[in-house]
């Protein structure tokens, strides 16, 4: 399916605009102008009106039956302004606007090919803009990896660091009320000594704890390509800074298309909520020990937001294994498992072994000299 590029233009010089995480606005690299979201949208609206005025072949699209006029227009705009790239190597599908040079896959770094338009069903409701640029993301990553002697030197090479990519990861964010109940047996134990005998008294109590606990903004990523534990490790995100979705925020970045729907992530979200319920209720039990514990939970008043959250993402191919790293694009928190350069480890172990052997030899020599030197 052919794809027609669409760009966000500078109202002053008509060059391409890009979102600047540092300034939290849209900047033109040509004339150095900057604009807020409202200015960009207004200029884009006027530009589209002019296009329709001078394009005699552009007709009206009939409204869809199952959505409002406003929703239909938002979907149409999303369809027009998004491009889908497909990686033939790993199957990743990357959403971008025309300003993003989607020439390689953010996941395996192989070339990608233009696939076509993205359907409006993948349009998020909210987007959390990046809070800092790539230079700052690199700084966060290097600071995190600093001092870890056994990592391969290639991990921090300029070629590898260049692969750090700004990626909007699709997240399902749940809001819910939960009802939780714990039934258990609590025991208090008392011991004392009397008349040369040791006594132990155990008192058992039937324990019931119930609570209604509300949650706002429990996230679960909607991408199969990225490890769930990696995304959980860089939480939290500050949703108060989220914006209603606008394609302009994707300018200069990638965006992943969700391939896990909210029904599939619900068990993960419930597991997190219920585990927290248990910690809260367990904290109210003042016993020496708790036995025969059972927990019952229910989810009520469940609602969702589909959001794009900012992540600086990088993969490192080392000895045939792919290692993943993520930097929270808002807070700078870094997560990922580091590989060990076994050659470095072997050298250090050999040096340590030689040093220990030398110490043992010298210690034995001087100790023997001490014992027999004066005989």
DORO-949387 format. One record per residue (C-alpha): y, z, x; residue in one letter; chain; residue number from 1. Coordinates in Angstrom, 1 decimal. Each point is the difference from the previous one (the first is absolute). Last residue first. Example, Ala and Ser with C-alpha at 12.3 -4.5 7.8 and 13.67 -1.06 7.14 Angstrom:
<rs>
{r {-1.1; 7.1; 13.7}; S; A; 2};
{r {-3.4; 0.7; -1.4}; A; A; 1};
</rs>
This chain:
<rs>
{r {-21.7; 65.1; 68.8}; X; A; 375};
{r {3.8; -0.6; -0.5}; X; A; 374};
{r {-0.3; -3.6; -1.4}; X; A; 373};
{r {-3.1; 0.7; -2.1}; X; A; 372};
{r {1.3; 1.1; -3.3}; X; A; 371};
{r {3.6; -1.4; 0.2}; X; A; 370};
{r {-1.2; -3.3; 1.4}; X; A; 369};
{r {-2.5; -0.2; -2.8}; X; A; 368};
{r {2.7; 0.6; -2.6}; X; A; 367};
{r {2.3; -2.6; 1.8}; X; A; 366};
{r {-2.7; -2.7; -0.1}; X; A; 365};
{r {-1.2; 0.8; -3.5}; X; A; 364};
{r {3.5; -0.2; -1.4}; X; A; 363};
{r {0.6; -3.2; 1.9}; X; A; 362};
{r {-3.1; -1.6; -1.4}; X; A; 361};
{r {0.6; 1.3; -3.5}; X; A; 360};
{r {3.6; -1.2; 0.1}; X; A; 359};
{r {-1.1; -3.4; 1.3}; X; A; 358};
{r {-2.6; -0.3; -2.8}; X; A; 357};
{r {2.7; 0.9; -2.6}; X; A; 356};
{r {2.4; -2.6; 1.4}; X; A; 355};
{r {-2.7; -2.7; 0.2}; X; A; 354};
{r {-0.9; 0.7; -3.6}; X; A; 353};
{r {3.6; -0.1; -1.2}; X; A; 352};
{r {0.6; -3.3; 1.8}; X; A; 351};
{r {-3.2; -1.4; -1.6}; X; A; 350};
{r {1.0; 1.3; -3.5}; X; A; 349};
{r {3.5; -1.5; 0.4}; X; A; 348};
{r {-1.5; -3.4; 1.1}; X; A; 347};
{r {-2.5; 0.1; -2.9}; X; A; 346};
{r {2.7; 0.8; -2.6}; X; A; 345};
{r {2.2; -2.9; 1.3}; X; A; 344};
{r {-3.0; -2.4; -0.2}; X; A; 343};
{r {-0.8; 1.4; -3.5}; X; A; 342};
{r {3.4; -1.0; -1.4}; X; A; 341};
{r {0.0; 2.2; -3.1}; X; A; 340};
{r {1.1; -1.4; -3.4}; X; A; 339};
{r {2.7; 1.7; -2.0}; X; A; 338};
{r {-0.4; 0.7; -3.7}; X; A; 337};
{r {3.0; -0.6; -2.2}; X; A; 336};
{r {3.1; 1.8; -1.4}; X; A; 335};
{r {3.7; 0.0; 0.6}; X; A; 334};
{r {2.8; 1.7; -2.0}; X; A; 333};
{r {3.2; -1.9; 0.2}; X; A; 332};
{r {1.4; 1.4; -3.3}; X; A; 331};
{r {0.9; -3.2; -1.9}; X; A; 330};
{r {-2.2; -2.7; 1.4}; X; A; 329};
{r {-2.9; 2.3; 0.5}; X; A; 328};
{r {-1.6; -1.3; 3.2}; X; A; 327};
{r {-3.5; -1.3; -0.2}; X; A; 326};
{r {-2.7; -0.8; 2.5}; X; A; 325};
{r {-3.4; -1.7; -0.3}; X; A; 324};
{r {-2.7; -0.6; 2.6}; X; A; 323};
{r {-2.2; -3.1; -0.2}; X; A; 322};
{r {-3.2; 0.1; 2.0}; X; A; 321};
{r {-1.2; -2.8; 2.2}; X; A; 320};
{r {0.9; 1.6; 3.3}; X; A; 319};
{r {3.5; 0.9; -1.1}; X; A; 318};
{r {1.8; -1.9; -2.8}; X; A; 317};
{r {3.1; 1.9; -0.8}; X; A; 316};
{r {1.5; -0.1; -3.6}; X; A; 315};
{r {3.5; 0.8; -0.9}; X; A; 314};
{r {2.0; 1.1; -3.1}; X; A; 313};
{r {3.5; 1.2; -0.5}; X; A; 312};
{r {-0.3; 1.3; -3.6}; X; A; 311};
{r {2.5; -0.1; -2.9}; X; A; 310};
{r {-1.2; 0.7; -3.5}; X; A; 309};
{r {-0.3; -2.6; -2.8}; X; A; 308};
{r {-0.5; 1.6; -3.4}; X; A; 307};
{r {-2.1; -0.2; -3.2}; X; A; 306};
{r {1.0; 3.0; -2.1}; X; A; 305};
{r {-2.6; 1.7; -2.2}; X; A; 304};
{r {-0.4; 2.3; -2.9}; X; A; 303};
{r {-2.7; 2.6; -0.9}; X; A; 302};
{r {0.8; 2.5; -2.8}; X; A; 301};
{r {-3.2; 2.0; 0.6}; X; A; 300};
{r {-2.6; 0.3; 2.7}; X; A; 299};
{r {-2.7; 2.6; -0.3}; X; A; 298};
{r {-1.6; 2.4; 2.4}; X; A; 297};
{r {-2.9; 2.4; 0.1}; X; A; 296};
{r {-0.9; 2.2; 3.1}; X; A; 295};
{r {-3.1; 2.1; 0.6}; X; A; 294};
{r {-0.3; 2.8; 2.6}; X; A; 293};
{r {-3.2; 2.0; 0.2}; X; A; 292};
{r {1.4; 2.2; 2.8}; X; A; 291};
{r {3.5; 1.3; 1.0}; X; A; 290};
{r {0.4; 2.4; 2.9}; X; A; 289};
{r {2.1; 3.0; 0.9}; X; A; 288};
{r {1.9; -0.4; -3.2}; X; A; 287};
{r {3.7; -0.8; -0.9}; X; A; 286};
{r {-0.3; -3.2; -1.9}; X; A; 285};
{r {3.4; -1.6; -0.7}; X; A; 284};
{r {-0.2; -2.4; 3.0}; X; A; 283};
{r {-3.2; -1.4; -1.4}; X; A; 282};
{r {2.0; -1.3; -3.0}; X; A; 281};
{r {2.5; -1.9; 2.3}; X; A; 280};
{r {-2.7; -1.3; 2.3}; X; A; 279};
{r {-2.1; -1.2; -2.9}; X; A; 278};
{r {2.9; -1.8; -1.6}; X; A; 277};
{r {0.7; -1.7; 3.4}; X; A; 276};
{r {-3.6; -1.3; 0.1}; X; A; 275};
{r {0.4; -1.2; -3.6}; X; A; 274};
{r {3.1; -2.0; 0.8}; X; A; 273};
{r {-1.5; -1.6; 3.1}; X; A; 272};
{r {-3.2; -0.9; -1.8}; X; A; 271};
{r {1.9; -1.3; -3.0}; X; A; 270};
{r {1.9; -2.4; 2.3}; X; A; 269};
{r {-3.1; -1.3; 1.6}; X; A; 268};
{r {-1.7; -0.3; -3.4}; X; A; 267};
{r {3.0; -1.9; -1.4}; X; A; 266};
{r {0.0; -2.6; 2.9}; X; A; 265};
{r {-2.3; -2.4; -1.9}; X; A; 264};
{r {1.7; 0.2; -3.3}; X; A; 263};
{r {3.3; -0.6; 1.8}; X; A; 262};
{r {-1.0; -3.4; 1.3}; X; A; 261};
{r {-1.3; -0.8; 3.5}; X; A; 260};
{r {1.0; -3.4; 1.3}; X; A; 259};
{r {3.7; 0.7; 0.4}; X; A; 258};
{r {2.0; -2.6; 1.7}; X; A; 257};
{r {1.4; 1.0; 3.4}; X; A; 256};
{r {3.7; -0.4; 0.8}; X; A; 255};
{r {1.4; -1.4; 3.2}; X; A; 254};
{r {3.5; 0.6; 1.3}; X; A; 253};
{r {3.2; -2.0; 0.8}; X; A; 252};
{r {1.2; -0.2; -3.6}; X; A; 251};
{r {-2.3; 2.2; -2.1}; X; A; 250};
{r {3.0; 2.1; -1.2}; X; A; 249};
{r {1.5; -3.2; -1.5}; X; A; 248};
{r {-3.0; -0.3; -2.4}; X; A; 247};
{r {1.5; 2.9; -2.1}; X; A; 246};
{r {-2.1; 2.8; -1.4}; X; A; 245};
{r {1.9; 2.9; -1.4}; X; A; 244};
{r {0.9; 2.2; 2.9}; X; A; 243};
{r {-1.8; 3.0; 1.6}; X; A; 242};
{r {2.0; 2.6; 1.9}; X; A; 241};
{r {-1.1; 2.8; -2.3}; X; A; 240};
{r {-3.6; -1.0; 0.8}; X; A; 239};
{r {0.1; 1.7; 3.4}; X; A; 238};
{r {-3.3; -1.0; 1.6}; X; A; 237};
{r {-2.5; 2.6; 1.2}; X; A; 236};
{r {-2.2; -1.1; 1.5}; X; A; 235};
{r {-1.1; -1.6; 3.3}; X; A; 234};
{r {-3.6; 1.3; 0.0}; X; A; 233};
{r {-0.6; -1.1; -3.6}; X; A; 232};
{r {0.6; -3.6; 1.1}; X; A; 231};
{r {-2.5; 0.3; 2.9}; X; A; 230};
{r {-2.5; 1.8; -2.3}; X; A; 229};
{r {0.1; -2.9; -2.4}; X; A; 228};
{r {-0.9; -2.5; 2.7}; X; A; 227};
{r {1.9; -3.3; -0.4}; X; A; 226};
{r {-1.7; -3.3; -1.0}; X; A; 225};
{r {-1.1; 1.2; -3.5}; X; A; 224};
{r {3.6; 0.3; -1.1}; X; A; 223};
{r {1.2; 2.0; -3.0}; X; A; 222};
{r {1.2; 3.1; 1.8}; X; A; 221};
{r {-0.3; 3.3; -1.8}; X; A; 220};
{r {3.1; 2.1; -0.8}; X; A; 219};
{r {0.5; 3.2; -2.0}; X; A; 218};
{r {3.6; -0.3; -1.2}; X; A; 217};
{r {0.5; 2.8; -2.5}; X; A; 216};
{r {-2.7; 2.6; -0.7}; X; A; 215};
{r {-0.2; 2.7; -2.7}; X; A; 214};
{r {-2.3; 3.0; 0.0}; X; A; 213};
{r {-1.4; 1.7; -3.1}; X; A; 212};
{r {-1.9; 3.1; 1.0}; X; A; 211};
{r {-3.1; 2.0; -0.5}; X; A; 210};
{r {-1.8; 2.7; 2.1}; X; A; 209};
{r {-3.1; 1.8; -1.0}; X; A; 208};
{r {-1.7; 2.6; 2.1}; X; A; 207};
{r {-3.0; 2.2; -0.8}; X; A; 206};
{r {0.0; 2.9; 2.3}; X; A; 205};
{r {-2.6; 1.4; 2.4}; X; A; 204};
{r {0.1; 3.3; 1.8}; X; A; 203};
{r {-1.9; 0.4; 3.3}; X; A; 202};
{r {-0.5; 3.4; 1.5}; X; A; 201};
{r {-1.3; 0.4; 3.5}; X; A; 200};
{r {-1.3; 3.4; 1.4}; X; A; 199};
{r {-0.8; 0.9; 3.6}; X; A; 198};
{r {-2.0; 3.2; 0.4}; X; A; 197};
{r {0.5; 2.9; 2.5}; X; A; 196};
{r {1.2; 2.4; -2.6}; X; A; 195};
{r {2.6; -2.5; -1.3}; X; A; 194};
{r {1.2; -3.4; 1.4}; X; A; 193};
{r {2.1; -2.4; -2.0}; X; A; 192};
{r {0.1; -3.6; -1.3}; X; A; 191};
{r {1.9; -1.7; -2.8}; X; A; 190};
{r {-0.5; -3.6; -1.2}; X; A; 189};
{r {2.1; -1.7; -2.7}; X; A; 188};
{r {-1.6; -3.0; -1.7}; X; A; 187};
{r {1.4; -2.8; -2.1}; X; A; 186};
{r {-2.2; -2.0; -2.3}; X; A; 185};
{r {1.3; -3.4; -1.1}; X; A; 184};
{r {1.3; -2.1; -2.8}; X; A; 183};
{r {3.0; -2.3; 0.8}; X; A; 182};
{r {2.0; -1.9; -2.5}; X; A; 181};
{r {2.5; -2.9; 0.5}; X; A; 180};
{r {2.1; -2.0; -2.4}; X; A; 179};
{r {1.9; -2.9; 1.6}; X; A; 178};
{r {3.3; -1.6; -0.9}; X; A; 177};
{r {0.6; -3.4; 1.6}; X; A; 176};
{r {2.2; -2.3; 2.0}; X; A; 175};
{r {-1.8; -2.6; 2.1}; X; A; 174};
{r {1.4; -2.3; 2.7}; X; A; 173};
{r {-2.0; -3.2; 0.6}; X; A; 172};
{r {1.0; -1.3; 3.4}; X; A; 171};
{r {0.4; -3.5; 1.4}; X; A; 170};
{r {1.0; 0.1; 3.8}; X; A; 169};
{r {3.3; -1.5; 1.0}; X; A; 168};
{r {-0.6; -1.1; 3.6}; X; A; 167};
{r {2.3; 0.0; 3.0}; X; A; 166};
{r {-2.2; -1.2; 2.9}; X; A; 165};
{r {-0.8; 1.4; 3.4}; X; A; 164};
{r {-1.5; -3.0; 1.7}; X; A; 163};
{r {2.7; 0.0; 2.6}; X; A; 162};
{r {-1.5; 3.3; 1.3}; X; A; 161};
{r {-3.1; -1.9; 1.1}; X; A; 160};
{r {1.8; -2.6; 2.1}; X; A; 159};
{r {2.4; 2.6; 1.4}; X; A; 158};
{r {-2.9; 2.1; 1.2}; X; A; 157};
{r {-0.5; 3.4; -1.6}; X; A; 156};
{r {-3.6; -0.5; -1.1}; X; A; 155};
{r {-0.7; -2.1; 3.1}; X; A; 154};
{r {0.0; 3.1; 2.2}; X; A; 153};
{r {-3.2; 1.2; -1.7}; X; A; 152};
{r {0.3; 3.7; -1.2}; X; A; 151};
{r {-1.3; 2.6; 2.4}; X; A; 150};
{r {3.3; 1.5; 1.0}; X; A; 149};
{r {1.4; 1.0; -3.4}; X; A; 148};
{r {3.4; 1.2; 1.3}; X; A; 147};
{r {2.0; -2.3; -2.3}; X; A; 146};
{r {-1.9; -1.4; -3.0}; X; A; 145};
{r {2.3; 1.7; -2.6}; X; A; 144};
{r {3.1; -0.8; 2.0}; X; A; 143};
{r {-1.1; -3.6; 0.3}; X; A; 142};
{r {-0.5; -0.3; -3.7}; X; A; 141};
{r {3.3; 1.6; -1.0}; X; A; 140};
{r {1.9; -2.2; 2.5}; X; A; 139};
{r {-1.8; -3.1; -1.3}; X; A; 138};
{r {1.1; 0.9; -3.5}; X; A; 137};
{r {3.6; 0.5; 1.2}; X; A; 136};
{r {0.0; -3.5; 1.5}; X; A; 135};
{r {-1.6; -1.4; -3.2}; X; A; 134};
{r {2.8; 1.2; -2.3}; X; A; 133};
{r {0.5; 3.2; -1.9}; X; A; 132};
{r {-0.1; 1.3; -3.6}; X; A; 131};
{r {-2.1; -2.8; -1.6}; X; A; 130};
{r {0.7; -0.3; -3.7}; X; A; 129};
{r {-2.1; 1.8; -2.6}; X; A; 128};
{r {-0.8; -2.6; -2.7}; X; A; 127};
{r {-0.5; 0.6; -3.7}; X; A; 126};
{r {-1.6; -1.8; -3.0}; X; A; 125};
{r {-2.2; -2.3; 2.1}; X; A; 124};
{r {-0.6; -3.7; -0.9}; X; A; 123};
{r {-3.7; -0.7; 0.3}; X; A; 122};
{r {-0.3; -1.1; -3.6}; X; A; 121};
{r {2.7; -2.6; 0.8}; X; A; 120};
{r {-2.5; -2.3; 1.6}; X; A; 119};
{r {0.6; -0.8; 3.7}; X; A; 118};
{r {0.8; -3.6; 0.9}; X; A; 117};
{r {-1.8; -2.1; 2.5}; X; A; 116};
{r {-2.5; 0.1; 2.9}; X; A; 115};
{r {1.9; -0.4; 3.2}; X; A; 114};
{r {-2.3; 0.4; 3.0}; X; A; 113};
{r {-0.5; 3.0; 2.3}; X; A; 112};
{r {-0.4; 0.0; 3.8}; X; A; 111};
{r {-2.1; 2.9; 1.4}; X; A; 110};
{r {1.6; 3.4; 0.6}; X; A; 109};
{r {-3.0; 1.9; -1.5}; X; A; 108};
{r {2.0; 2.2; -2.5}; X; A; 107};
{r {3.6; -1.2; -0.1}; X; A; 106};
{r {-1.3; -3.6; -0.2}; X; A; 105};
{r {2.1; -2.5; 1.8}; X; A; 104};
{r {2.7; -2.6; -0.8}; X; A; 103};
{r {1.6; 1.8; -2.9}; X; A; 102};
{r {3.6; -0.6; 1.2}; X; A; 101};
{r {1.7; 2.0; -2.7}; X; A; 100};
{r {3.2; -1.5; -1.5}; X; A; 99};
{r {-1.9; -2.0; -2.6}; X; A; 98};
{r {-1.3; 3.2; -1.7}; X; A; 97};
{r {-3.3; 1.6; 0.9}; X; A; 96};
{r {-3.3; 1.0; -1.5}; X; A; 95};
{r {-3.0; 0.1; 2.3}; X; A; 94};
{r {-3.6; -0.6; -0.9}; X; A; 93};
{r {-2.6; 1.3; 2.4}; X; A; 92};
{r {-3.3; -2.0; 0.1}; X; A; 91};
{r {-1.0; 1.0; 3.5}; X; A; 90};
{r {0.0; -3.3; 1.9}; X; A; 89};
{r {1.5; -2.5; -2.5}; X; A; 88};
{r {3.1; 2.2; -0.5}; X; A; 87};
{r {1.8; -0.9; -3.2}; X; A; 86};
{r {3.8; -0.2; -0.5}; X; A; 85};
{r {1.5; 0.4; -3.4}; X; A; 84};
{r {3.7; -0.8; -0.6}; X; A; 83};
{r {2.3; 2.0; -2.3}; X; A; 82};
{r {3.4; -1.0; -1.4}; X; A; 81};
{r {-1.0; -2.2; -2.9}; X; A; 80};
{r {-2.8; 2.2; -1.3}; X; A; 79};
{r {2.1; 3.1; 0.3}; X; A; 78};
{r {2.9; -1.7; -1.9}; X; A; 77};
{r {-2.5; -1.1; -2.7}; X; A; 76};
{r {-1.3; 3.6; -0.3}; X; A; 75};
{r {3.5; 1.4; -0.3}; X; A; 74};
{r {0.9; -2.5; -2.6}; X; A; 73};
{r {-3.1; 0.8; -2.1}; X; A; 72};
{r {0.7; 3.7; 0.3}; X; A; 71};
{r {3.6; -0.5; -1.3}; X; A; 70};
{r {-1.1; -2.3; -2.9}; X; A; 69};
{r {-2.6; 2.6; -1.0}; X; A; 68};
{r {-3.7; -0.3; 0.7}; X; A; 67};
{r {-3.2; -0.9; -1.9}; X; A; 66};
{r {1.0; -3.3; -1.7}; X; A; 65};
{r {1.3; -1.8; 3.1}; X; A; 64};
{r {3.5; -1.6; -0.3}; X; A; 63};
{r {0.2; -3.8; 0.1}; X; A; 62};
{r {1.2; -1.3; 3.3}; X; A; 61};
{r {3.3; -1.8; -0.2}; X; A; 60};
{r {0.5; -3.3; 1.8}; X; A; 59};
{r {1.0; -1.1; 3.5}; X; A; 58};
{r {-0.1; -3.8; 0.3}; X; A; 57};
{r {3.7; -0.5; -0.2}; X; A; 56};
{r {0.6; 2.2; 3.1}; X; A; 55};
{r {3.8; 0.4; 0.4}; X; A; 54};
{r {0.6; 2.8; -2.4}; X; A; 53};
{r {-3.4; 1.7; 0.8}; X; A; 52};
{r {0.9; 0.1; 3.7}; X; A; 51};
{r {3.5; 1.4; -0.8}; X; A; 50};
{r {-1.5; 2.8; -2.1}; X; A; 49};
{r {-2.4; 0.8; 2.9}; X; A; 48};
{r {2.9; 0.4; 2.4}; X; A; 47};
{r {1.9; 2.2; -2.4}; X; A; 46};
{r {-3.0; 2.2; -0.4}; X; A; 45};
{r {-0.6; 0.1; 3.8}; X; A; 44};
{r {3.6; 1.0; 0.6}; X; A; 43};
{r {-0.3; 2.8; -2.6}; X; A; 42};
{r {-3.3; 1.2; 1.5}; X; A; 41};
{r {1.4; 0.1; 3.5}; X; A; 40};
{r {3.1; 1.9; -1.1}; X; A; 39};
{r {-2.1; 2.5; -2.0}; X; A; 38};
{r {-2.3; 0.7; 2.9}; X; A; 37};
{r {2.7; 0.8; 2.5}; X; A; 36};
{r {1.5; -2.5; 2.4}; X; A; 35};
{r {0.6; -0.4; 3.8}; X; A; 34};
{r {1.8; -2.7; 2.0}; X; A; 33};
{r {-0.9; -0.7; 3.6}; X; A; 32};
{r {0.9; -3.7; -0.3}; X; A; 31};
{r {-3.4; -1.3; 1.2}; X; A; 30};
{r {-2.3; 3.1; -0.1}; X; A; 29};
{r {0.9; 0.5; -3.7}; X; A; 28};
{r {-0.8; 3.5; -1.2}; X; A; 27};
{r {-1.5; 1.6; -3.1}; X; A; 26};
{r {0.4; 3.8; -0.5}; X; A; 25};
{r {-1.7; 3.2; 1.1}; X; A; 24};
{r {2.0; 0.0; 3.3}; X; A; 23};
{r {-3.0; 0.9; 2.2}; X; A; 22};
{r {-2.6; -1.7; -2.3}; X; A; 21};
{r {1.9; -3.3; 0.1}; X; A; 20};
{r {-1.2; -2.4; -2.7}; X; A; 19};
{r {0.4; -3.6; 1.1}; X; A; 18};
{r {2.4; -2.7; -1.2}; X; A; 17};
{r {-0.3; -3.7; 0.7}; X; A; 16};
{r {3.1; -2.1; 0.7}; X; A; 15};
{r {2.3; -1.0; -2.8}; X; A; 14};
{r {3.2; 0.8; 1.9}; X; A; 13};
{r {1.8; 2.6; -2.2}; X; A; 12};
{r {-2.4; 0.7; -2.9}; X; A; 11};
{r {-2.9; 0.3; 2.5}; X; A; 10};
{r {-3.1; -1.5; -1.4}; X; A; 9};
{r {-3.2; 1.5; -1.3}; X; A; 8};
{r {-2.8; -2.6; 0.4}; X; A; 7};
{r {-2.5; -1.9; -2.2}; X; A; 6};
{r {-2.7; -2.2; 1.5}; X; A; 5};
{r {-1.9; -2.3; -2.3}; X; A; 4};
{r {-3.8; 0.4; 0.1}; X; A; 3};
{r {-2.5; -2.7; -0.7}; X; A; 2};
{r {-3.3; 1.0; -1.5}; X; A; 1};
</rs>
